[in-house]
Amino acid sequence: MSKLQKYASELLKFMMREHSEEIYAAGWLCDLEYRIWSIVNGDGVDPTQIYWPRFLEVANDANGWWAWSEEQGHEVFVPMPEWIIQYQQWKESTNA
């Protein structure tokens, strides 16, 4: 991972946590990663006035997305190709 990708990934995690705290008063809301991804990609409804394109820009710079790992009990960075698959599986399983 390049320095830019590392910086971008940490910035992205910060942005996601801040959104969760600010909007939902939760450190990491259940399915936060999927909710934000669906909004920034036009699949979801935007209940706030947050500048969503910035999330996508930072995710592209990081070449990945953060997701909650039940096994590890914290957020883990998922490379973008894996994240796209993980998101599609979640979407299909929830009929989102």
PATORVEX-290026 format. One line per 10 residues: number of its first residue (from 1); their letters; for each residue z, y, x of N, C-alpha, C, O, CB. Coordinates in nm, 4 decimals. Atoms other than C-alpha are relative to their C-alpha. Glycine has a CB too. Layout:
BEGIN
NUM> A> Z Y X Z Y X Z Y X Z Y X Z Y X; ...
REM end
This chain:
BEGIN
1> MSKLQKYASE> 0.0000 -0.1169 0.0847 0.0000 0.0000 0.0000 0.0000 0.1241 0.0899 0.0810 0.1355 0.1819 0.1225 -0.0007 -0.0967; 0.0094 -0.1231 -0.0793 -0.0999 0.3380 0.1414 0.1177 0.0930 -0.0329 0.1899 0.0715 -0.1302 -0.1356 0.0721 -0.0267; -0.1061 -0.0974 0.0259 0.1414 0.6308 0.1646 -0.0214 0.0698 -0.1339 0.0737 0.0930 -0.2085 0.0064 0.1037 0.1130; 0.0303 -0.0647 0.1282 -0.0363 0.7986 -0.1275 0.0368 -0.0916 -0.1162 0.0977 -0.0473 -0.2136 -0.1494 0.0382 -0.0076; -0.0323 0.0933 0.1076 -0.0040 0.4867 -0.3413 0.1504 -0.0163 -0.0160 0.2001 -0.0228 -0.1284 -0.0646 -0.1355 0.0261; -0.1456 0.0131 0.0048 0.3649 0.4505 -0.2517 0.0623 0.1219 -0.0668 0.1462 0.1083 -0.1558 0.0576 -0.0183 0.1416; -0.0502 -0.1236 0.0596 0.4363 0.8147 -0.3352 -0.0329 0.0045 -0.1496 0.0530 0.0356 -0.2320 -0.0599 0.1228 0.0721; 0.0430 -0.0039 0.1399 0.2361 0.7921 -0.6581 0.0774 -0.1016 -0.0836 0.1137 -0.0723 -0.1976 -0.1510 -0.0271 -0.0106; -0.0729 0.1018 0.0765 0.4120 0.4713 -0.7641 0.1434 0.0460 -0.0275 0.1951 0.0248 -0.1372 0.0007 -0.1349 0.0759; -0.1366 -0.0496 0.0204 0.7561 0.6293 -0.7136 0.0016 0.1167 -0.0991 0.0922 0.1268 -0.1819 0.0620 0.0439 0.1345
11> LLKFMMREHS> 0.0119 -0.1097 0.0953 0.6463 0.9431 -0.8998 -0.0198 -0.0537 -0.1412 0.0413 -0.0043 -0.2359 -0.1161 0.0925 0.0385; 0.0259 0.0604 0.1302 0.5168 0.7297 -1.1850 0.1279 -0.0594 -0.0583 0.1569 -0.0389 -0.1762 -0.1084 -0.1081 0.0116; -0.1251 0.0581 0.0491 0.8461 0.5395 -1.2125 0.0946 0.1112 -0.0467 0.1576 0.0995 -0.1518 0.0674 -0.0862 0.1104; -0.0835 -0.1132 0.0375 1.0338 0.8712 -1.2184 -0.0457 0.0587 -0.1334 0.0365 0.0849 -0.2212 -0.0032 0.1075 0.1096; 0.0537 -0.0565 0.1238 0.8039 1.0070 -1.4908 0.0314 -0.0884 -0.1198 0.0678 -0.0390 -0.2265 -0.1507 0.0199 0.0118; -0.0254 0.0935 0.1097 0.8467 0.6949 -1.7025 0.1481 0.0002 -0.0379 0.1819 0.0020 -0.1563 -0.0450 -0.1423 0.0389; -0.1445 -0.0045 0.0271 1.2264 0.6977 -1.6688 0.0387 0.1307 -0.0679 0.1160 0.1311 -0.1636 0.0801 -0.0171 0.1303; -0.0306 -0.1297 0.0586 1.2415 1.0691 -1.7454 -0.0436 0.0057 -0.1459 0.0292 0.0563 -0.2313 -0.0673 0.1115 0.0796; 0.0486 0.0028 0.1384 1.0314 1.0204 -2.0574 0.0949 -0.0823 -0.0866 0.1305 -0.0402 -0.1967 -0.1437 -0.0582 -0.0069; -0.0899 0.0861 0.0756 1.2566 0.7370 -2.1716 0.1330 0.0702 -0.0278 0.1853 0.0636 -0.1390 0.0239 -0.1309 0.0756
21> EEIYAAGWLC> -0.1274 -0.0715 0.0165 1.5708 0.9451 -2.1149 -0.0154 0.1187 -0.0948 0.0668 0.1392 -0.1841 0.0526 0.0482 0.1365; 0.0191 -0.1231 0.0769 1.4311 1.2641 -2.2661 -0.0295 -0.0259 -0.1466 0.0255 0.0409 -0.2341 -0.1117 0.0808 0.0596; 0.0446 0.0243 0.1377 1.2718 1.1187 -2.5769 0.0884 -0.1012 -0.0726 0.1197 -0.0831 -0.1903 -0.1439 -0.0489 -0.0001; -0.0718 0.1090 0.0656 1.4720 0.8029 -2.6460 0.1460 -0.0130 0.0426 0.2175 -0.0985 -0.0098 -0.0702 -0.1286 0.0270; -0.1373 0.0072 -0.0536 1.8010 0.8655 -2.4562 0.0321 -0.1402 0.0500 0.1418 -0.1917 0.0283 0.1023 0.0418 -0.1076; -0.0172 0.1345 -0.0548 1.7536 0.5301 -2.2844 -0.0555 -0.0017 0.1420 -0.1600 0.0576 0.1688 -0.0709 -0.1076 -0.0894; 0.0472 0.0084 -0.1378 1.7206 0.4523 -1.9140 -0.1389 -0.0609 0.0100 -0.2257 -0.0085 0.0799 0.0967 -0.0808 0.0828; 0.1315 0.0634 0.0053 1.4297 0.2171 -1.9796 -0.0094 -0.0672 -0.1364 0.0368 -0.1799 -0.1544 -0.0212 -0.1040 0.1189; 0.0135 0.0492 0.1359 1.3478 0.1694 -2.3463 -0.0758 -0.1320 -0.0032 -0.1690 -0.1519 0.0747 -0.0703 0.1031 -0.0869; 0.0706 0.1280 0.0146 1.2402 -0.1797 -2.4525 -0.1486 0.0257 -0.0245 -0.1850 0.1022 -0.1139 0.0609 -0.0841 -0.1165
31> DLEYRIWSIV> 0.1461 -0.0129 0.0094 0.8620 -0.2037 -2.4086 -0.0511 0.1397 0.0334 -0.1615 0.1767 -0.0066 -0.0452 -0.0370 -0.1386; 0.0408 -0.1355 -0.0390 0.8496 0.1492 -2.2631 -0.1358 0.0004 0.0682 -0.2221 0.0821 0.0360 0.1041 0.0622 0.0925; 0.1237 0.0030 -0.0759 0.5712 0.0546 -2.0240 -0.1223 -0.0192 -0.0903 -0.2282 0.0387 -0.0658 0.0059 -0.1106 0.1036; 0.1104 0.0254 0.0924 0.3544 -0.0719 -2.3114 -0.0226 0.1185 -0.0930 -0.1366 0.1547 -0.1221 0.0271 -0.1262 -0.0818; 0.0110 -0.1158 0.0894 0.4292 0.2221 -2.5398 -0.0734 0.1155 0.0691 -0.1649 0.1749 0.0121 0.1402 0.0461 -0.0461; 0.0653 -0.1102 -0.0710 0.3317 0.4787 -2.2764 -0.1453 -0.0341 0.0294 -0.2336 0.0492 0.0090 0.0745 0.0321 0.1308; 0.1377 0.0392 -0.0327 0.0229 0.2841 -2.1667 -0.0901 0.0087 -0.1228 -0.2039 0.0546 -0.1131 -0.0032 -0.1426 0.0575; 0.0840 -0.0046 0.1208 -0.1013 0.2536 -2.5255 -0.0332 0.1436 -0.0383 -0.1426 0.1707 -0.0879 0.0702 -0.0704 -0.1174; 0.0268 -0.1404 0.0323 -0.0682 0.6297 -2.5735 -0.0987 0.0615 0.0984 -0.1939 0.1278 0.0572 0.1303 0.0805 -0.0004; 0.0893 -0.0636 -0.0979 -0.2345 0.7334 -2.2476 -0.1412 -0.0554 -0.0056 -0.2357 0.0092 0.0397 0.0552 -0.0174 0.1398
41> NGDGVDPTQI> 0.1332 0.0600 0.0112 -0.5234 0.4989 -2.3198 -0.0581 0.0102 -0.1403 -0.1622 -0.0489 -0.1691 0.0055 -0.1446 0.0413; 0.0550 -0.0252 0.1330 -0.5697 0.6088 -2.6803 0.0219 -0.1089 -0.1016 -0.0371 -0.1047 -0.2096 -0.1424 0.0236 0.0110; -0.0263 0.1078 0.0956 -0.4365 0.2924 -2.8457 0.1165 0.0320 -0.0932 0.1296 -0.0283 -0.1997 0.0283 -0.1292 0.0742; -0.1217 -0.0275 0.0762 -0.1140 0.4467 -2.9751 0.0031 0.1405 -0.0556 -0.0890 0.2198 -0.0357 0.1210 -0.0224 0.0858; -0.0219 -0.1317 0.0586 0.0183 0.7475 -3.1588 0.0953 0.0763 0.0906 0.1935 0.0202 0.1393 0.0565 -0.0105 -0.1456; -0.0822 -0.0840 -0.0864 0.1677 1.0340 -2.9594 0.1044 0.0727 -0.0833 0.0714 0.1676 -0.1543 -0.0871 0.1009 0.0778; -0.1036 -0.0656 0.0804 0.5041 1.1283 -3.1154 0.0561 0.1255 0.0676 0.1441 0.1908 0.0115 0.1133 -0.0976 -0.0279; -0.0537 -0.1129 -0.0754 0.5656 1.4010 -2.8554 -0.1143 0.0892 0.0461 -0.2312 0.0624 0.0185 0.0835 -0.0486 0.1211; 0.1012 -0.0917 -0.0532 0.3859 1.6876 -2.6860 -0.0120 -0.0133 0.1519 -0.0544 0.0811 0.2186 0.0343 0.1451 -0.0377; 0.0052 0.0196 -0.1446 0.4048 1.5412 -2.3350 -0.1457 -0.0070 0.0466 -0.2334 -0.0551 -0.0253 0.0765 -0.1287 0.0406
51> YWPRFLEVAN> 0.1343 -0.0007 -0.0574 0.1022 1.5824 -2.1128 -0.0343 -0.1410 0.0494 -0.0133 -0.1722 0.1666 -0.0103 0.1037 0.1163; 0.0263 0.1412 -0.0288 -0.0099 1.2170 -2.1211 -0.1019 -0.0252 0.1102 -0.0839 -0.1196 0.1872 -0.0463 -0.0668 -0.1232; 0.0988 0.0299 -0.1053 -0.3165 1.2413 -1.8939 0.0613 -0.0064 0.1398 0.0097 -0.0775 0.2261 -0.1096 0.1045 -0.0014; -0.0643 0.0026 -0.1322 -0.0834 1.3044 -1.5985 0.0505 -0.1402 0.0336 0.0443 -0.1812 0.1495 0.1167 0.1006 0.0052; -0.0439 0.1377 -0.0236 0.0609 0.9525 -1.6402 -0.1155 -0.0840 0.0527 -0.1000 -0.1600 0.1483 0.0567 -0.0622 -0.1294; 0.1162 0.0788 -0.0395 -0.2859 0.8042 -1.6109 -0.0497 0.0395 0.1386 -0.0880 -0.0468 0.2175 -0.1119 0.0163 -0.1022; 0.0409 -0.0455 -0.1329 -0.3762 1.0172 -1.3093 0.0896 -0.0599 0.1087 0.0406 -0.1097 0.2100 0.0036 0.1535 0.0072; -0.0942 0.0525 -0.0994 -0.0625 0.9102 -1.1230 -0.0133 -0.1519 0.0097 -0.0076 -0.2069 0.1196 0.1456 0.0392 -0.0363; 0.0190 0.1456 -0.0021 -0.1124 0.5443 -1.2241 -0.1255 -0.0371 0.0780 -0.1256 -0.1353 0.1522 -0.0087 -0.0556 -0.1432; 0.1235 0.0257 -0.0750 -0.4671 0.5585 -1.0873 0.0212 0.0212 0.1491 -0.0296 -0.0556 0.2308 -0.1132 0.0904 -0.0502
61> DANGWWAWSE> -0.0307 -0.0234 -0.1414 -0.3397 0.7078 -0.7609 0.0855 -0.1129 0.0575 0.0687 -0.1531 0.1726 0.0721 0.1346 0.0174; -0.0886 0.1090 -0.0440 -0.0740 0.4358 -0.7417 -0.0711 -0.1348 -0.0042 -0.0297 -0.2297 0.0624 0.1261 -0.0050 -0.0874; 0.0735 0.1246 0.0236 -0.3249 0.1684 -0.8475 0.0908 -0.1069 -0.0610 0.0874 -0.2239 -0.0227 -0.0613 -0.0515 0.1313; -0.0883 0.0933 0.0678 -0.0637 0.0130 -1.0735 0.0841 0.0697 -0.1048 0.0646 0.1871 -0.1361 0.0892 -0.0701 0.0999; -0.0848 -0.0469 0.1084 0.2000 0.0532 -1.3400 0.1357 -0.0671 0.0152 0.1450 -0.1767 0.0703 -0.0633 -0.0301 -0.1400; -0.1335 0.0593 -0.0043 0.5737 -0.0085 -1.3689 0.0266 -0.0752 -0.1284 -0.0131 -0.0311 -0.2363 0.1078 0.1074 0.0226; -0.0358 0.0804 0.1164 0.7032 -0.2776 -1.6024 0.1392 -0.0582 0.0218 0.1819 -0.0800 0.1352 -0.1046 -0.1131 -0.0248; -0.1330 0.0589 -0.0074 1.0444 -0.4192 -1.6822 -0.0117 -0.1495 0.0271 -0.0915 -0.2191 -0.0355 0.0790 0.0259 -0.1302; -0.0060 0.1435 -0.0302 1.1188 -0.7600 -1.5315 0.1327 -0.0551 -0.0499 0.2385 -0.0205 0.0026 -0.0169 -0.0265 0.1530; -0.1219 0.0639 0.0511 1.3678 -0.9638 -1.7327 0.0642 -0.0854 0.1091 0.1866 -0.0897 0.1210 -0.0316 -0.0867 -0.1247
71> EQGHEVFVPM> -0.0511 0.0878 -0.1056 1.4007 -1.2045 -1.4390 0.0781 0.0787 0.1054 0.1826 0.0335 0.1522 -0.1155 -0.0758 0.0664; -0.0632 -0.0783 -0.1052 1.4909 -0.9294 -1.1912 0.0988 0.1033 -0.0531 0.1812 0.1549 0.0224 -0.1051 0.0687 0.0814; -0.0928 -0.0947 0.0602 1.6748 -0.7013 -1.4327 -0.0257 0.1451 0.0355 0.0646 0.2283 0.0270 0.1370 -0.0350 0.0392; 0.0376 -0.1372 -0.0321 1.4889 -0.3882 -1.3254 -0.1517 0.0134 -0.0040 -0.2240 -0.0840 -0.0250 0.0548 0.0414 0.1387; 0.1437 -0.0255 0.0011 1.1467 -0.2251 -1.3097 -0.0651 -0.0593 0.1242 -0.0061 -0.0611 0.2323 -0.0285 0.1510 -0.0084; 0.0789 0.0495 -0.1131 0.8805 -0.3823 -1.0896 -0.1377 0.0644 -0.0071 -0.1897 0.0908 -0.1155 -0.0108 -0.1570 -0.0013; 0.1334 -0.0583 -0.0054 0.5515 -0.2350 -0.9755 -0.1025 -0.1113 -0.0152 -0.0968 -0.2125 0.0547 -0.0220 0.0784 0.1326; 0.1030 0.1000 0.0282 0.2519 -0.4264 -1.1114 -0.1355 0.0598 0.0383 -0.1738 0.1639 -0.0152 0.0023 -0.0438 -0.1516; 0.1335 -0.0502 -0.0353 -0.0902 -0.3804 -0.9461 -0.0884 0.0108 -0.1250 -0.0773 -0.0699 -0.2173 -0.0667 -0.0927 0.1052; 0.0789 -0.0309 0.1189 -0.3435 -0.2399 -1.1914 -0.0765 -0.1190 -0.0585 -0.0728 -0.1369 -0.1802 -0.0965 0.1080 0.0326
81> PEWIIQYQQW> 0.0706 0.1126 0.0616 -0.5598 -0.5540 -1.2315 0.0940 -0.0945 -0.0766 0.0593 -0.1444 -0.1837 -0.0746 -0.0780 0.1071; -0.0981 0.0853 0.0674 -0.2493 -0.7573 -1.3195 0.0569 0.0693 -0.1230 0.0803 0.0059 -0.2259 0.1134 -0.0381 0.0961; -0.0562 -0.0744 0.1121 -0.1141 -0.4818 -1.5431 -0.0937 -0.0026 -0.1208 -0.0482 -0.0194 -0.2339 0.0285 0.1444 0.0414; 0.0970 0.0010 0.1105 -0.4338 -0.4690 -1.7515 0.0099 -0.1320 -0.0762 0.0081 -0.1329 -0.1993 -0.1450 0.0215 0.0531; -0.0137 0.1322 0.0631 -0.3999 -0.8431 -1.8194 0.1320 -0.0093 -0.0752 0.1357 -0.0556 -0.1892 -0.0090 -0.1126 0.1058; -0.1323 0.0047 0.0620 -0.0271 -0.8132 -1.8930 0.0031 0.0839 -0.1278 0.0602 0.0426 -0.2287 0.1072 0.0494 0.0987; 0.0032 -0.0867 0.1180 -0.0882 -0.5261 -2.1336 -0.0800 -0.0655 -0.1131 -0.0367 -0.0644 -0.2283 -0.0607 0.1377 0.0358; 0.0818 0.0644 0.1020 -0.3644 -0.7120 -2.3168 0.0746 -0.1164 -0.0654 0.0665 -0.1358 -0.1867 -0.1314 -0.0493 0.0608; -0.0783 0.1109 0.0536 -0.1387 -1.0167 -2.3544 0.1110 0.0524 -0.0934 0.1361 -0.0052 -0.1993 0.0612 -0.0833 0.1158; -0.1039 -0.0589 0.0853 0.1412 -0.7971 -2.4931 -0.0621 0.0492 -0.1300 -0.0090 0.0243 -0.2382 0.0725 0.1166 0.0729
91> KESTNA> 0.0660 -0.0560 0.1180 -0.0985 -0.6229 -2.7302 -0.0391 -0.1096 -0.0987 -0.0205 -0.0953 -0.2195 -0.1238 0.0799 0.0413; 0.0393 0.1113 0.0863 -0.2309 -0.9525 -2.8627 0.1228 -0.0674 -0.0633 0.1182 -0.1091 -0.1790 -0.0815 -0.1030 0.0803; -0.1181 0.0681 0.0505 0.1174 -1.0982 -2.9014 0.0764 0.0832 -0.1035 0.1502 0.0281 -0.1852 0.0913 -0.0350 0.1147; -0.0701 -0.0867 0.0938 0.2462 -0.7957 -3.0954 -0.0921 0.0535 -0.1091 -0.0481 0.1248 -0.1993 0.0636 0.1153 0.0740; 0.1002 -0.0541 0.0931 -0.0742 -0.7230 -3.2886 0.0026 0.1515 -0.0016 -0.0165 0.2141 -0.1059 0.0233 -0.0536 -0.1413; -0.0080 -0.1469 -0.0105 -0.0393 -0.3652 -3.1610 -0.1360 0.0631 -0.0118 -0.1480 0.1854 -0.0052 0.0640 0.0416 0.1316
REM end
